[in-house]
Amino acid sequence: MDHEEPHVVKEFSIGETKVKIADNFCRNKTEEDIQLILKEAADIVMKSRKRKAI
């Protein structure tokens, strides 16, 4: 696995939590690849939210 420095494209805070978004993983991807990555990430979030709701 490559351990390059994060290429941070956005930083913001949610309450006391600092969030940094880096694009290292998707910088050299096609639009189709990016859409698949976003769908997979959304699926993970939705599964987590459903588990918490039970």
Residue pairs with C-beta under 8 A, 6 or more apart in sequence:
4 24
6 20
6 22
6 24
7 22
7 23
7 24
7 27
8 20
8 21
8 22
9 21
9 22
9 23
10 20
10 21
11 18
11 19
11 20
11 21
12 18
12 19
13 19
25 37
26 33
26 34
26 37
29 37
